[in-house]
Structures are given as structure tokens and as C-alpha cells.
Amino acid sequence: MQRSQRSRCVVATLAFVLCGLALSVAAGEAAEGDVSAGGRGEGRLNVLFFAVDDLRPETGGYGNPIIKTPHIDELASRGTLFCRAYCQQAVCSPSRTSLLTGRRPDTTGVYDLQTHFRLNLPDVVTLPQHFKQCGYHTQGFGKIYHGGLDDPHSWSVPHWSPPGPGYGKPETLTALDEQRKQLRAKYGGPSSEVLQRDAKTGAVLKRSAPKYRVRGPAWEDPDVADAALPDGKTAARAIRVLRQVRHKPFFLAVGFLKPHLPFVAPKKYYELYQREELHLATNPFPPKDVPAIAMHNWGELRNYSGIPPRGSLSDAMALDLVHGYYAATSYVDAQIGRVLDELDRLGLREKTVIVLWGDHGWQLGEHGLWCKHTNFEIATRVPLIFSAPAQKQPGAKTDALAEFVDIYPTLCDLCSLPIPDGLEGTSLAPVMEDPKRAWKTAALSQYPRGKVMGYSMRTDRYRYTEWLPRAGGAPVARELYDHRNDPQENVNLAGLPESAEMVSQLSRHLKAGWRAARPAP
């Protein structure tokens, strides 16, 4: 065995021993009846880890009076809702990679949808992998890592994805099959190809960008049962496995595809909403004095049939999309409710830490934009809810600045596991105990635009962004939004003479990085 292999084995063994010691201590605390805000006295707490694709903070608990999300709202009523949580990059794979490794994009080197983090960090221990090394059964369903970039090291058994198509109407499926055949013949094979695999696990490390896309409708309302579509199948599978693993400590990651495009949900969820009660964005225009680099052409949505290749949408089409987004969100909420109901039926709620998150925000016409792919508040702000047994203030909401990199250390803390070195976040357990306590001074996000990287910082009052050449040099553009007076970020103040001092101050804060923004001990 080579020296590097021996070192990894020693590290893994030490981690397992430390986990065992921590769990033994926790079990002893439980025997003495010691129960704290994070449930540390409960012994080996389970983890139920809900990942929801493209869900912005748009639920009843977040103050939306129209959307129907009773199950997510019930979870928030028993946990802690983070009102100001942020992803590290507003697109699927970089965001999920950052969350699941506890590292920021500049550390993982993942900025796109084709690169696996193990290409740059081959030995990193992911969040579920850490729990697995500590004796947990870890299992993933649906979309946890980005599609096609799963991580076999994370799971006790192979990851499971729901079979079957994402649309439900026969005429849609027929049209897509024909289109797919024609495109495969034209391009000589599948849309994307594997460029590099892990020699040991066979996992995909690098994929090509898509050569073509099969264009279906952006929304659909098939009259089918929940279980006919992928997310209904994912909920059913998670319920089945819950019953199988209920007698051992588990980390179950349940990933739902909706409300990601296309907005496909059974017809009954569309019928929950009347069009006259829905509304369009009140700021369907670019921010005043916004640099062009901050904007984009929402190419993701334009890949769907019926969406114009350029220019804005009609109000009717925009309203269709809002309706679809809400219906898909309610569909996912119902699937989350099914899993939570089973957790209760099995008597596991008081033995389980639950976390729910959406991988980034989503623009529904704000600033004239759709999808994500920006550094604006509407794209970087995310839903985040923790619920832990015996926590002191269930139902609390907190304005503490939180980041996705904080989820890894928080789950370790709540489950009394050692927090590995190298993580770039901070446990939120103290905030769950005292939601009003002083916390981070900033949350950081970033987004690449070719040879330029946009670094964005959200403080208590401001969002400040610098667009920096990746080769080095002065910013090519800056943005400054005052959330006290302009919560929709409609006016960029960065170029105003009266903003110069604040820009200088925030620039220094941004350059100091995440370490300088950590809460005081």
C-alpha cells in the first residue's frame, strides 16, 4: 500500500473512532436525560435531509399569502426558519457541491454543471460520507448531487433516481420521443458525453456540455396521480426505505426535482390557484445603472418550446409560468408531507433532525429576468429550515445571516458528531438556541461570467458586488444596493459620488473574505 493510501486509511480510522466516542458521550447524556436545543441528549439522532430544486423562499412561512405549502409551513412551525440564508453560487451543481462538501466554489473549483468536485478535491469527505464514517446508514434519492454527477463515496448503498419521464401527457411524450430520435440521428448519439471517470468508482468526473436539447413545453398539467411523476416516486421510495432502516441511525437525503423547469405537476395542483389571485413581478425592469455583466438572457427558459428566443414575455405567458411554478411547488410540498407523515407514524420525529433547503433562488420576472444565474438577492437568497428534537424555540424565525456552507457543521453539531477540519462554514446551532443573537456580518456568493468572476456580499443592510477579472486586476464593474431603502435592488448606487466611502468600506469587507465575517465566539 502506498504512503498516501495508508494516510487516508489512518485518517478514516481516526474519524470513525472519534465519531464513536462522540456518540458514546451523547448516549450517556441521553441516559441522564440531558436534552439541549439541538437534541444532543437524544443519542444517535437521525437526519432527514430534504433538497428541493429551484425553490426560492416562496412559502407560507416566508410570508407568501397565496402559495399553498402547508407541510413546509408545518415543518417551520416545529423548527427554525432562516429568513436570510444564501447559497454560494446561484446554479445547481456549484451550489449543491458547496453545501455537501462544506467548501466554497473557489475551493471546490466547481462553477459549472459538467465538473465533479472530486476532480479537484479527490479526498474530500462529504457531509453524508462523514455520517457514513460515523456509523450511519446513508442513502440518497432523487436529485441530491447534480444529475449525472453522483458521488458513490457518500452512500451506504447506491444512489437511487426515479424512473420514467418528467412529463405526463401522452401527446407531449410522443412529440418528445420523435424529437429525441431526430436529434440523436443528426448528432450521432446522446446530447452529452462522459469525458472522464473515476478509476476506482466509475463515477463521472467530467461531462461535455450538451450538444443539443429536446424542447418540451415550459409547463404542463397532466391529469395523473402524484406517483405517476418522478417526485411522487421519490417520496414513495423514501417512505419504503424509512420503514426498512427505522431501527438504525440513518441519514436519508430526499431530493425533489420540482419546482425546477419544466413546471410539471398533476392537474389538481394547478387547480389550487385562480389566475386572478396570481400576480407578476412588480419590478420587471433592470436596476437603474446596473452593469450589463450582471444581467443575462435567461437561456435556460428559452430552451423550452413556445418561449421566444429573445426579448421579453407577454404578460399572459409570464402568468402561465408563475402559475406553473406555484403548482409545482405545491406538488413538492405534498410529497414532503407524505414523507413527514411516515416519519411521525413510525415514531421517529423526536429522534430525527430535519433540514429543508432549496438549492438557490429563482427569478420570476424580477428585473426582467427568469431562472437564476445572477448575484441578485432574488437568485442567491434561499429557503432554509432546521427542525431538531427538543429545540428550545420551535417556530422561531431568525434574521441571522446564514449560508449553505453552514449546513454541514450544523448537522454535525446537532447530532453530536465531530466537525471535520477544512469546512468553510459555521454551525447554526447557537442561532437555533437564540434566534436573535448577533451572528455573521456577511454572507458571500459568486457567479462567473466568462473571464470575470462576480463576488457578492450581503450584509445586514447592503448587497455589494465586484466583478473581477479572473486573471487579476481592478473590478470591471461594481454594484451597491441599499436594502433598507431599496429591498428589491432596483437602483445601483455604486457609481454615485456620495456612495464612494461606503463602496470603499464594503470593498475592504469583501476582500477580507468569509473568515472575517464569522460570528464572535
C-alpha positions in Angstrom: 0.0 0.0 0.0 1.4 3.4 -0.9 2.0 6.1 1.7 -0.9 8.3 0.6 -3.3 5.4 0.7 -2.1 4.4 4.2 -2.5 8.0 5.3 -6.1 8.1 4.1 -6.8 4.9 5.9 -5.4 6.2 9.2 -7.4 9.4 8.8 -10.6 7.4 8.1 -10.0 5.2 11.1 -9.4 8.1 13.4 -12.6 9.8 12.2 -14.6 6.6 12.9 -13.1 6.3 16.4 -13.8 10.0 17.1 -17.4 9.6 15.9 -17.8 6.5 18.1 -16.5 8.4 21.1 -18.8 11.3 20.4 -21.8 9.1 20.0 -21.0 7.2 23.2 -20.8 10.5 25.1 -24.2 11.5 23.5 -25.7 8.2 24.5 -24.5 8.8 28.1 -26.1 12.2 28.1 -29.3 10.8 26.9 -29.3 8.2 29.7 -29.1 11.1 32.2 -32.0 12.9 30.5 -29.9 15.8 29.3 -31.8 17.5 26.4 -30.5 20.7 24.8 -31.6 22.9 22.0 -30.0 20.7 19.4 -31.2 17.4 20.9 -27.7 16.4 21.8 -29.0 14.4 24.7 -31.1 12.2 22.3 -28.1 10.0 21.4 -27.8 8.9 17.8 -30.2 11.3 16.2 -31.2 10.5 12.6 -31.1 13.0 9.7 -33.8 13.6 7.2 -32.3 15.9 4.5 -34.8 17.5 2.0 -33.3 19.0 -1.1 -35.7 21.0 -3.3 -34.6 22.1 -6.8 -35.1 25.8 -7.7 -37.3 26.5 -4.6 -37.0 30.2 -3.7 -38.2 31.4 -0.3 -41.7 31.3 -1.5 -43.9 29.5 1.1 -46.5 30.5 3.6 -43.8 30.5 6.3 -41.8 33.0 4.3 -44.8 35.4 4.1 -46.5 34.5 0.8 -50.2 34.5 1.5 -51.2 32.9 -1.9 -49.0 29.9 -2.2 -50.2 26.6 -0.7 -47.3 24.9 1.2 -48.9 23.5 4.4 -46.4 20.8 5.0 -43.3 23.0 4.7 -45.1 25.5 6.9 -45.8 22.9 9.5 -42.1 21.9 9.5 -41.2 25.6 10.0 -43.7 25.7 12.9 -41.7 23.0 14.7 -38.2 24.2 13.7 -36.2 27.4 12.9 -36.8 29.3 9.7 -33.8 31.2 8.4 -35.2 34.4 6.7 -31.8 35.4 5.4 -30.0 32.3 4.1 -27.8 32.4 1.0 -26.3 29.9 -1.5 -22.7 30.2 -2.6 -23.5 30.2 -6.3 -26.9 30.5 -7.9 -26.9 27.4 -10.1 -27.5 23.8 -9.3 -24.2 21.9 -9.3 -21.9 24.5 -7.7 -24.5 25.3 -5.1 -25.0 21.6 -4.1 -21.3 20.9 -4.3 -20.6 23.7 -1.9 -23.3 22.6 0.5 -22.4 18.9 0.5 -18.6 19.5 0.9 -18.9 22.5 3.2 -16.5 24.4 0.9 -17.0 27.5 -1.2 -16.8 27.4 -5.0 -13.3 28.8 -5.1 -12.2 25.9 -3.0 -14.1 23.2 -4.9 -13.3 24.6 -8.3 -16.8 23.8 -9.4 -18.5 26.7 -11.3 -20.4 24.7 -14.0 -22.7 21.7 -14.5 -20.1 19.4 -16.0 -17.4 19.2 -13.4 -17.4 16.8 -10.4 -15.8 18.1 -7.2 -13.6 15.0 -6.9 -11.7 16.1 -10.0 -10.2 18.9 -7.8 -10.7 17.5 -4.3 -10.4 13.7 -4.7 -10.1 13.0 -1.0 -12.7 15.5 0.4 -15.2 13.9 2.9 -18.7 15.0 2.0 -21.5 15.6 4.5 -23.2 12.2 4.0 -19.9 10.5 3.8 -18.9 11.9 7.2 -22.1 10.5 8.7 -21.4 7.1 7.0 -17.9 7.0 8.5 -19.6 7.6 11.9 -21.7 4.5 11.6 -24.8 5.9 9.9 -26.7 4.3 7.1 -26.6 7.0 4.4 -28.9 6.8 1.3 -29.8 9.2 -1.4 -33.0 9.5 -3.5 -33.7 11.8 -6.4 -31.6 14.9 -7.0 -29.0 15.4 -4.3 -25.9 16.0 -6.3 -26.4 17.4 -9.8 -27.7 15.0 -12.3 -25.1 12.7 -13.7 -22.5 13.7 -11.1 -23.4 11.5 -8.2 -20.8 10.6 -5.5 -20.6 6.9 -4.6 -18.4 7.6 -1.6 -21.3 9.4 0.1 -23.7 6.5 0.3 -24.0 3.2 2.1 -26.0 1.8 -0.9 -26.1 3.1 -4.5 -28.0 6.3 -5.0 -31.5 5.9 -6.5 -33.1 8.1 -9.1 -36.8 7.9 -10.1 -37.5 6.1 -13.3 -39.8 7.4 -16.1 -40.3 10.7 -18.0 -40.7 14.1 -16.5 -43.8 15.0 -18.5 -47.2 13.3 -18.1 -49.4 14.0 -21.2 -49.2 11.3 -23.9 -49.1 13.8 -26.7 -46.1 15.5 -25.1 -44.2 12.3 -24.6 -44.9 11.2 -28.2 -43.6 14.5 -29.6 -40.5 14.4 -27.4 -39.7 10.8 -28.4 -39.8 11.8 -32.0 -37.7 14.9 -31.5 -35.2 12.9 -29.5 -34.8 10.3 -32.3 -34.2 13.0 -34.9 -31.6 14.8 -32.8 -29.8 11.7 -31.9 -29.6 10.8 -35.6 -28.5 14.3 -36.5 -25.7 14.5 -33.9 -24.8 10.8 -33.9 -25.6 9.9 -30.3 -26.6 11.3 -26.9 -26.6 15.0 -26.1 -23.8 14.8 -23.6 -20.7 12.5 -23.3 -18.6 11.4 -20.4 -15.1 12.8 -20.8 -13.5 11.4 -17.6 -14.4 8.8 -15.0 -13.0 8.0 -11.5 -10.8 4.9 -12.0 -12.0 3.3 -8.7 -15.7 4.0 -8.5 -16.6 4.7 -12.2 -18.2 7.9 -11.2 -18.3 10.7 -13.8 -15.8 13.4 -13.1 -16.2 15.4 -16.3 -19.0 15.6 -18.9 -19.2 17.5 -22.1 -21.6 20.4 -22.4 -24.9 19.4 -24.2 -24.7 19.3 -28.0 -28.5 19.7 -28.3 -31.7 19.9 -26.2 -35.0 18.2 -26.6 -37.6 21.1 -26.4 -40.7 20.4 -24.5 -43.3 22.9 -23.0 -42.2 25.0 -20.1 -45.2 23.8 -18.0 -47.7 21.0 -18.1 -50.8 20.0 -16.0 -51.4 16.2 -16.7 -54.4 14.7 -15.0 -52.4 12.0 -13.3 -51.7 10.7 -9.8 -48.8 12.1 -7.8 -46.9 8.8 -8.1 -47.0 9.0 -11.9 -44.4 11.7 -11.9 -40.8 11.5 -10.7 -41.2 13.4 -7.4 -44.1 11.2 -6.3 -42.0 8.1 -7.0 -39.1 9.6 -4.9 -41.4 10.2 -1.9 -42.7 6.6 -2.2 -39.2 5.2 -2.3 -38.1 7.3 0.7 -41.1 6.1 2.7 -40.3 2.5 1.9 -36.7 2.9 3.0 -37.7 4.7 6.2 -39.6 1.6 7.2 -36.6 -0.6 6.5 -34.0 1.5 8.3 -36.0 2.8 11.2 -34.1 0.7 13.8 -30.7 2.1 13.0 -29.2 5.6 12.7 -29.8 7.0 9.3 -29.0 9.9 7.1 -31.6 9.9 4.3 -31.3 12.5 1.6 -34.5 13.0 -0.3 -34.2 15.2 -3.4 -37.1 16.6 -5.3 -36.9 17.9 -8.9 -39.6 20.4 -8.8 -40.2 23.3 -9.0 -37.4 23.2 -11.5 -38.4 23.7 -15.1 -40.4 22.4 -16.7 -43.2 23.1 -14.3 -45.0 19.8 -14.5 -47.4 18.9 -11.7 -50.7 16.9 -11.6 -53.7 19.0 -12.6 -55.1 19.1 -9.1 -52.2 21.3 -8.0 -52.8 23.8 -10.8 -56.4 23.9 -9.7 -55.4 25.1 -6.3 -54.8 28.6 -7.9 -57.1 31.0 -9.6 -55.3 33.1 -12.2 -56.9 36.3 -10.8 -55.1 35.8 -7.5 -51.7 35.4 -9.1 -49.5 38.5 -9.8 -46.5 39.3 -11.9 -43.2 40.8 -10.6 -43.6 44.5 -9.6 -40.1 45.3 -10.9 -39.9 43.8 -14.4 -37.0 46.1 -15.4 -33.2 46.1 -15.0 -31.9 48.0 -11.9 -31.0 51.6 -12.7 -27.3 51.9 -13.6 -26.8 48.1 -13.5 -23.7 46.9 -15.3 -24.5 44.7 -18.3 -22.4 41.9 -16.9 -24.8 41.5 -14.0 -27.7 40.5 -16.4 -28.3 37.6 -18.7 -30.7 36.4 -21.4 -32.3 33.6 -19.3 -31.2 31.0 -21.9 -32.4 28.1 -19.6 -36.0 29.1 -20.0 -35.6 29.9 -23.7 -34.7 26.2 -24.3 -38.4 25.3 -23.9 -40.9 25.3 -26.7 -43.1 28.4 -27.1 -40.6 30.7 -25.3 -39.3 33.5 -27.6 -35.6 33.3 -28.4 -35.1 36.9 -27.4 -37.0 39.8 -25.8 -39.5 39.8 -23.0 -42.5 37.6 -22.4 -46.1 38.6 -22.8 -48.0 39.1 -19.5 -50.1 36.1 -20.3 -47.1 33.8 -20.8 -45.5 35.2 -17.7 -48.6 34.5 -15.7 -48.7 30.9 -17.1 -45.1 30.4 -15.7 -46.0 31.9 -12.3 -49.0 29.6 -12.2 -46.8 26.6 -13.1 -44.1 27.5 -10.6 -46.7 27.7 -7.8 -48.4 24.4 -8.8 -45.1 22.6 -8.9 -44.1 24.0 -5.5 -47.4 22.8 -4.0 -46.9 19.3 -5.6 -43.5 19.1 -4.0 -44.9 20.3 -0.7 -47.4 17.4 -0.8 -44.6 14.9 -1.3 -42.6 16.3 1.6 -45.8 16.0 3.7 -46.1 12.3 2.8 -42.5 11.6 4.0 -43.0 13.6 7.2 -46.3 11.8 7.9 -44.5 8.5 7.7 -41.7 9.7 9.9 -44.4 10.6 12.5 -46.3 7.3 12.0 -43.0 5.4 12.7 -42.5 7.5 15.9 -39.2 8.9 14.5 -39.9 12.7 14.6 -38.4 13.1 18.1 -35.3 11.1 17.1 -34.6 12.9 13.8 -33.1 16.2 12.8 -34.8 17.6 9.7 -33.3 20.1 7.3 -35.0 21.5 4.2 -33.3 23.7 1.6 -33.8 24.9 -2.0 -30.5 25.0 -3.9 -30.8 28.7 -4.9 -33.4 31.3 -5.5 -35.3 31.8 -8.8 -36.3 34.9 -10.7 -40.0 35.1 -11.8 -39.6 38.1 -13.9 -37.9 40.4 -11.4 -35.5 42.7 -13.2 -36.9 41.3 -16.4 -35.1 38.1 -15.7 -36.1 34.4 -15.3 -34.3 31.5 -13.8 -31.2 32.0 -11.7 -27.5 32.7 -12.8 -27.1 36.1 -11.1 -25.8 37.6 -7.9 -29.0 39.5 -7.2 -30.8 38.9 -3.9 -33.7 37.1 -5.7 -31.3 34.5 -7.0 -29.0 34.0 -4.1 -31.4 34.0 -1.2 -32.7 30.6 -0.3 -35.2 28.8 1.9 -33.6 27.0 4.9 -35.4 25.3 7.7 -34.0 23.2 10.5 -36.0 21.2 13.0 -34.3 19.3 15.8 -35.8 17.3 18.7 -36.4 19.3 21.9 -35.1 22.6 20.4 -35.9 25.5 22.7 -37.8 27.8 20.4 -39.8 25.8 17.8 -41.5 28.0 15.3 -38.9 30.8 15.6 -37.8 32.9 12.6 -34.3 34.4 12.6 -32.8 37.2 10.5 -29.3 35.9 11.2 -27.2 35.7 8.0 -26.7 32.1 7.1 -25.0 30.3 4.2 -25.2 26.8 2.7 -21.7 26.0 3.8 -23.1 26.2 7.4 -25.4 23.2 6.9 -22.6 20.6 7.2 -21.2 21.8 10.6 -24.7 22.4 11.9 -25.8 18.8 11.3 -22.6 17.6 12.9 -23.3 19.8 15.9 -26.9 18.8 16.3 -26.0 15.1 16.0 -23.0 15.4 18.3 -20.5 14.3 15.6 -17.1 15.9 15.4 -16.9 18.7 12.9 -14.1 18.0 10.3 -11.3 20.4 9.7 -11.4 22.3 6.4 -15.1 23.3 6.5 -15.7 26.9 5.5 -19.0 27.5 7.3 -20.2 27.9 10.9 -22.6 25.8 12.9 -26.0 27.4 13.1 -27.0 25.5 16.3 -26.4 28.6 18.5 -28.8 30.6 16.4 -31.4 27.8 16.8 -31.0 28.2 20.6 -31.1 32.0 20.4 -32.6 33.3 17.1 -31.9 37.0 18.0 -28.2 36.6 18.9 -25.5 38.6 17.0 -24.2 36.5 14.1 -22.3 36.7 10.9 -21.6 40.2 9.4 -21.9 39.0 5.8 -22.9 36.1 3.6 -20.9 35.6 0.4 -21.9 34.4 -3.1 -20.3 34.5 -6.5 -21.1 33.9 -10.2 -18.8 33.6 -13.2 -19.2 35.4 -16.5 -16.5 34.0 -18.8 -13.2 35.6 -17.7 -14.8 37.6 -15.0 -16.0 36.4 -11.6 -18.7 38.4 -9.7 -18.2 38.3 -5.9 -21.2 39.4 -4.0 -21.6 40.2 -0.3 -24.9 40.5 1.7 -24.5 42.5 4.9 -27.3 43.4 7.3 -28.2 46.4 5.2 -26.3 46.2 1.8 -25.6 44.0 -1.1 -22.3 44.8 -2.6 -20.8 43.1 -5.7 -17.5 43.4 -7.5 -16.9 41.9 -11.0 -13.3 41.0 -11.0 -11.1 39.7 -13.9 -10.2 36.1 -13.1 -6.6 36.8 -14.2 -6.4 39.6 -11.6 -6.8 43.4 -11.7 -9.3 46.1 -10.8 -13.0 45.4 -10.9 -14.6 45.9 -14.3 -17.9 46.8 -12.6 -19.5 47.3 -9.1 -23.0 47.1 -7.7 -24.3 48.5 -4.4 -27.9 48.1 -3.3 -29.3 49.6 0.0 -31.8 47.0 1.3 -33.2 49.4 3.9 -34.4 51.8 1.3 -34.5 49.5 -1.8 -35.3 45.9 -0.8 -35.9 45.0 -4.5 -32.5 46.1 -5.6 -33.9 48.5 -8.2 -31.1 51.2 -8.0 -27.4 50.6 -8.2 -25.7 53.2 -6.0 -22.1 52.1 -6.6 -21.3 54.9 -9.1 -22.7 57.8 -7.1 -20.2 60.2 -5.5 -22.0 60.1 -2.2 -21.5 56.3 -2.2 -17.8 56.3 -2.5 -17.0 56.0 1.1 -19.4 53.1 1.6 -18.1 51.4 -1.5 -14.6 51.6 -0.2 -15.6 50.2 3.2 -17.6 47.3 1.7 -14.8 46.5 -0.8 -12.4 46.0 2.1 -15.0 43.9 3.9 -15.5 41.7 0.8 -11.7 41.3 0.3 -11.4 40.2 3.9 -13.5 37.2 3.0 -15.7 34.7 4.9 -13.3 34.3 7.8 -13.6 37.9 8.7 -17.4 37.7 8.6 -17.6 34.8 11.1 -19.5 35.5 14.4 -17.6 36.2 17.5 -17.0 33.2 19.7 
